[in-house]
Amino acid sequence: MPHATRRAVLGAAALAPLAAGRVRAQPAFPDRPLRYIVPFAPAGITDMMARLLGQKLSEQLGRPVVVENRPGGNAMIGADTAAKAAPDGYTLLAITLTHAVNASLAANPPYDLLRAFSAVSILGAVPLVAVVQARSPIRSLAELMAEARSRTMAVGTPGNGSPPHLALELLRQAAGAGGNITHVPYRGGGPVVTDLVAGTLDFAIPNLPECISQIQGGLLRALAVTGPARHRLLPEVPTTAEAGAPTLAITNWTAVLTNAAVPPPVLARLEAETLAAMRDAALVRRAEEAGFDVLGWDAARSGTFLREEVERWARLVAQAGIRGDS
């Protein structure tokens, strides 16, 4: 072997243990706190599930999982923050049906939902529920629709294109209320319920977990749920189909995503830990008590579902002429 070649080989051999040491020295994921961005105000459906999951993940991973509320921009400000975060698995994003709708509703979204993110898991689903203040004389969905035809009513939602907004538009059509219904967008579902209880709004169609405690506490009256069947927490409340408005049918869901460029082993770890958390008996009990149907789907199934939802709601947005600035 020539002297120069032998020297190069010996040099490479000497460096090999150092390189291996550097590889071995890389810390295992995670070695620091995780950030879980919720692009809505506290107390809404997304925030509720994120805090349940975040607490369990923190226990399993041995690292804090910090829930960070970043509402605004029809839930796109927080999502854009997550899209621009380092693709290292340390930033999670909570989403709902709102984000699938935004993919076609927003004229110039700052990120591409399906390209920017990888689904970790679809966590749970909930119906919506038409509610009025407990002191309201309205006692049924039929009476609510009749009232909407006769006078102007203010209705709050978590924002343009949110599931409660879509439900509101479906009710507007079913009731033939036209311009009598005034849409009041908020930055989250919790503030909507607060203002409805206070009498600032005439009615709302929030996600069930956002208003179940107020219904059970006698502050709000439930008129109908938007799911295909009566809900176990409100067995006496009819579905919208039973109440005479079969076209007012919608189910919301919440999911956790991370950056699409996260390394596959890290994504696999996040998926495994999330699925384990969603099987935890205490988490399931608390989520079900809040009104969720716990799902905990794997990443592959969740990614397929997310793509299907984007396509489904794009068709509805086009057919109904729903606009982001409405």
C-alpha positions as CSV (number, residue, x, y, z in Angstrom):
1,M,0.0,0.0,0.0
2,P,1.5,3.4,-0.9
3,H,2.6,5.5,2.1
4,A,0.1,8.3,1.4
5,T,-2.8,5.9,1.0
6,R,-1.8,4.1,4.2
7,R,-1.6,7.4,6.1
8,A,-5.2,8.3,4.9
9,V,-6.6,5.0,5.9
10,L,-5.0,5.2,9.3
11,G,-6.3,8.8,9.7
12,A,-9.8,7.7,8.9
13,A,-9.6,4.8,11.3
14,A,-8.5,7.2,14.0
15,L,-11.4,9.5,13.3
16,A,-14.1,6.8,13.2
17,P,-14.4,6.3,17.0
18,L,-14.7,10.1,17.4
19,A,-17.5,10.2,14.8
20,A,-19.3,7.3,16.4
21,G,-18.9,9.0,19.7
22,R,-20.6,12.1,18.3
23,V,-23.5,10.0,17.0
24,R,-23.9,8.2,20.3
25,A,-23.7,11.5,22.2
26,Q,-26.8,12.9,20.4
27,P,-29.5,13.2,23.1
28,A,-32.5,11.0,22.8
29,F,-35.8,12.7,21.9
30,P,-37.1,14.6,23.9
31,D,-34.3,16.2,26.0
32,R,-36.2,19.5,26.6
33,P,-39.8,20.8,27.0
34,L,-42.2,20.5,24.1
35,R,-44.5,23.3,22.9
36,Y,-48.1,22.5,22.1
37,I,-49.7,25.4,20.2
38,V,-53.4,25.8,20.5
39,P,-54.6,28.4,18.0
40,F,-57.7,29.3,20.0
41,A,-58.5,30.9,23.3
42,P,-58.6,28.8,26.5
43,A,-61.7,26.8,27.4
44,G,-62.6,25.7,23.9
45,I,-62.7,22.1,22.6
46,T,-59.2,22.3,21.2
47,D,-57.7,23.7,24.4
48,M,-59.5,21.1,26.5
49,M,-58.2,18.1,24.7
50,A,-54.7,19.6,24.3
51,R,-54.4,20.1,28.0
52,L,-55.6,16.5,28.7
53,L,-53.1,15.1,26.2
54,G,-50.3,17.5,27.1
55,Q,-50.5,16.5,30.8
56,K,-50.3,12.8,30.0
57,L,-47.5,13.2,27.4
58,S,-45.5,15.1,30.0
59,E,-45.9,12.2,32.4
60,Q,-44.9,9.7,29.8
61,L,-42.0,11.6,28.3
62,G,-40.6,13.0,31.5
63,R,-40.5,16.5,30.0
64,P,-42.9,19.4,30.3
65,V,-45.4,19.8,27.5
66,V,-46.3,23.5,27.6
67,V,-49.7,24.4,26.1
68,E,-49.5,27.8,24.4
69,N,-52.7,29.6,23.3
70,R,-52.2,31.7,20.2
71,P,-55.7,32.7,19.0
72,G,-56.5,35.0,16.1
73,G,-56.6,35.1,12.3
74,N,-59.3,32.5,12.2
75,A,-57.0,30.0,13.9
76,M,-54.3,30.6,11.3
77,I,-51.9,32.7,13.4
78,G,-51.0,29.8,15.8
79,A,-51.0,27.3,12.9
80,D,-48.5,29.5,11.0
81,T,-46.3,29.8,14.0
82,A,-46.2,26.0,14.2
83,A,-45.6,25.7,10.4
84,K,-42.5,28.0,10.8
85,A,-41.1,26.2,13.9
86,A,-38.0,24.0,13.6
87,P,-38.9,20.6,12.2
88,D,-37.5,18.7,15.3
89,G,-40.7,17.4,16.9
90,Y,-40.6,19.9,19.8
91,T,-43.6,21.9,18.4
92,L,-47.1,20.3,18.3
93,L,-50.2,21.9,16.8
94,A,-53.7,21.4,17.9
95,I,-56.3,21.7,15.1
96,T,-60.0,21.2,14.5
97,L,-62.3,21.0,11.5
98,T,-61.8,24.8,11.3
99,H,-58.3,24.2,9.8
100,A,-59.6,21.8,7.2
101,V,-62.2,24.4,6.2
102,N,-59.5,27.2,6.1
103,A,-57.6,25.2,3.4
104,S,-60.3,26.3,0.9
105,L,-61.9,29.3,2.8
106,A,-58.8,31.5,3.2
107,A,-57.8,33.4,0.0
108,N,-54.1,33.4,0.8
109,P,-53.3,31.1,3.7
110,P,-49.8,31.6,5.1
111,Y,-49.2,27.8,5.0
112,D,-50.4,24.7,3.2
113,L,-52.0,22.5,5.8
114,L,-51.4,19.2,4.0
115,R,-47.8,20.1,2.9
116,A,-46.6,21.9,6.1
117,F,-47.8,19.3,8.6
118,S,-47.8,15.6,9.4
119,A,-50.8,14.2,11.3
120,V,-49.9,12.5,14.6
121,S,-53.4,11.6,15.6
122,I,-57.1,12.5,15.3
123,L,-57.9,12.6,19.0
124,G,-61.6,12.9,19.4
125,A,-64.9,14.1,18.0
126,V,-67.9,16.0,19.3
127,P,-71.4,17.2,18.1
128,L,-72.4,20.8,18.4
129,V,-75.5,21.9,20.3
130,A,-78.0,24.7,19.7
131,V,-78.3,26.6,23.0
132,V,-80.1,29.6,24.4
133,Q,-79.8,31.3,27.8
134,A,-81.9,29.5,30.4
135,R,-84.1,32.5,30.9
136,S,-85.0,32.6,27.2
137,P,-88.6,31.9,26.3
138,I,-87.4,29.8,23.4
139,R,-87.8,26.1,24.3
140,S,-87.3,24.2,21.0
141,L,-85.3,24.4,17.8
142,A,-88.5,25.0,15.9
143,E,-89.3,28.1,18.1
144,L,-85.7,29.3,17.6
145,M,-86.0,29.1,13.8
146,A,-89.3,30.9,13.9
147,E,-87.8,33.6,16.1
148,A,-84.9,34.0,13.7
149,R,-87.4,34.6,10.9
150,S,-89.2,37.3,12.8
151,R,-86.4,39.5,14.3
152,T,-82.7,40.2,14.2
153,M,-80.6,37.9,16.4
154,A,-76.9,38.1,17.4
155,V,-75.1,34.7,17.3
156,G,-71.5,34.2,18.4
157,T,-69.0,31.7,16.9
158,P,-65.3,31.0,17.4
159,G,-64.6,32.7,14.0
160,N,-65.3,32.6,10.3
161,G,-65.3,29.1,8.9
162,S,-65.4,27.5,12.3
163,P,-67.7,24.5,12.8
164,P,-70.1,26.7,14.9
165,H,-70.1,29.2,12.0
166,L,-70.9,26.5,9.5
167,A,-73.7,25.3,11.7
168,L,-75.0,28.8,12.0
169,E,-75.1,29.1,8.2
170,L,-76.9,25.7,8.0
171,L,-79.5,27.0,10.5
172,R,-79.8,30.2,8.6
173,Q,-80.7,28.3,5.5
174,A,-83.0,25.8,7.3
175,A,-84.9,28.6,9.0
176,G,-85.0,30.9,6.0
177,A,-83.7,33.6,8.3
178,G,-81.7,35.5,5.7
179,G,-80.1,38.7,7.1
180,N,-81.9,38.4,10.4
181,I,-79.0,36.5,11.9
182,T,-76.0,38.6,12.7
183,H,-72.8,36.6,12.9
184,V,-70.4,37.8,15.8
185,P,-67.0,36.1,15.4
186,Y,-64.9,35.6,18.6
187,R,-61.4,34.2,19.1
188,G,-62.6,31.0,20.8
189,G,-65.6,29.0,21.9
190,G,-65.2,29.7,25.6
191,P,-65.8,33.5,25.3
192,V,-68.9,32.8,23.1
193,V,-70.5,30.7,25.9
194,T,-69.6,33.3,28.5
195,D,-71.3,36.0,26.6
196,L,-74.4,33.9,25.9
197,V,-74.8,33.1,29.6
198,A,-74.4,36.9,30.2
199,G,-77.2,37.7,27.7
200,T,-75.0,39.5,25.2
201,L,-75.9,37.0,22.5
202,D,-79.3,35.5,21.5
203,F,-78.1,32.0,20.8
204,A,-75.1,29.9,19.8
205,I,-74.3,26.5,18.3
206,P,-71.1,25.7,20.2
207,N,-69.2,22.4,20.4
208,L,-70.8,20.3,23.2
209,P,-67.7,20.3,25.5
210,E,-67.7,24.1,25.6
211,C,-71.2,24.4,27.0
212,I,-72.0,21.1,28.7
213,S,-71.3,22.4,32.2
214,Q,-73.5,25.4,31.7
215,I,-76.3,23.2,30.4
216,Q,-76.0,20.8,33.3
217,G,-75.7,23.8,35.7
218,G,-79.0,25.3,34.4
219,L,-77.4,28.4,32.8
220,L,-78.1,27.4,29.3
221,R,-81.0,25.4,27.6
222,A,-80.0,22.9,25.0
223,L,-82.5,22.7,22.0
224,A,-80.9,20.1,19.7
225,V,-77.6,18.3,19.1
226,T,-76.1,18.3,15.5
227,G,-74.8,14.7,15.6
228,P,-76.5,11.6,14.0
229,A,-77.7,10.4,17.4
230,R,-78.7,11.7,20.8
231,H,-75.7,12.3,23.1
232,R,-75.1,10.2,26.2
233,L,-74.7,13.4,28.3
234,L,-77.9,14.9,27.0
235,P,-80.2,12.0,26.3
236,E,-83.4,14.1,26.6
237,V,-82.2,16.6,24.0
238,P,-83.3,15.7,20.4
239,T,-81.0,15.6,17.4
240,T,-81.5,18.4,14.8
241,A,-83.1,15.8,12.5
242,E,-85.6,14.8,15.2
243,A,-86.2,18.5,15.8
244,G,-87.2,19.2,12.2
245,A,-83.9,20.4,10.7
246,P,-82.1,17.4,9.1
247,T,-79.8,19.6,7.1
248,L,-78.3,21.0,10.3
249,A,-75.9,18.1,10.7
250,I,-72.2,18.6,11.6
251,T,-69.6,16.9,13.7
252,N,-66.4,18.6,14.9
253,W,-63.1,16.9,15.7
254,T,-59.7,17.8,17.1
255,A,-56.3,16.5,16.2
256,V,-52.6,17.0,16.9
257,L,-50.0,17.6,14.1
258,T,-46.4,18.4,13.9
259,N,-44.1,19.7,11.2
260,A,-44.0,17.6,8.0
261,A,-40.2,17.6,8.0
262,V,-39.9,16.0,11.4
263,P,-37.5,13.0,11.2
264,P,-39.5,9.7,10.9
265,P,-38.1,8.2,14.2
266,V,-39.2,11.3,16.1
267,L,-42.7,11.3,14.4
268,A,-43.0,7.6,15.3
269,R,-42.2,8.3,18.9
270,L,-44.7,11.1,19.0
271,E,-47.4,8.9,17.5
272,A,-46.7,6.0,19.9
273,E,-46.7,8.2,23.0
274,T,-49.9,10.0,21.8
275,L,-51.7,6.7,21.1
276,A,-50.7,5.4,24.5
277,A,-51.9,8.6,26.2
278,M,-55.3,8.3,24.4
279,R,-55.8,4.8,25.8
280,D,-55.2,6.0,29.4
281,A,-58.3,5.3,31.4
282,A,-58.2,8.6,33.4
283,L,-57.8,10.7,30.2
284,V,-60.6,8.8,28.4
285,R,-62.9,9.2,31.4
286,R,-62.3,13.0,31.7
287,A,-62.6,13.5,27.9
288,E,-65.9,11.6,27.8
289,E,-67.3,13.5,30.8
290,A,-66.6,16.7,28.8
291,G,-68.6,15.3,25.8
292,F,-65.8,13.9,23.6
293,D,-66.0,10.6,21.7
294,V,-62.3,9.5,22.1
295,L,-60.8,8.3,18.9
296,G,-56.9,8.2,19.1
297,W,-56.3,7.1,15.5
298,D,-52.8,6.3,14.2
299,A,-50.9,8.7,12.0
300,A,-51.7,6.9,8.7
301,R,-55.4,6.8,9.3
302,S,-55.4,10.4,10.6
303,G,-53.5,11.7,7.6
304,T,-56.0,10.1,5.2
305,F,-58.9,11.5,7.2
306,L,-57.5,15.0,7.2
307,R,-57.0,14.9,3.4
308,E,-60.6,13.7,3.0
309,E,-62.0,16.4,5.3
310,V,-60.1,19.2,3.4
311,E,-61.7,17.9,0.1
312,R,-65.2,17.5,1.6
313,W,-65.4,21.0,3.1
314,A,-63.9,22.6,0.0
315,R,-66.9,21.3,-1.9
316,L,-69.3,22.6,0.7
317,V,-67.6,26.0,0.9
318,A,-67.9,26.3,-2.9
319,Q,-71.5,25.1,-3.0
320,A,-72.7,27.3,-0.2
321,G,-70.7,30.3,-1.2
322,I,-69.3,30.7,2.3
323,R,-66.6,33.4,2.5
324,G,-63.9,34.0,5.1
325,D,-65.0,37.6,5.6
326,S,-68.7,36.9,6.1
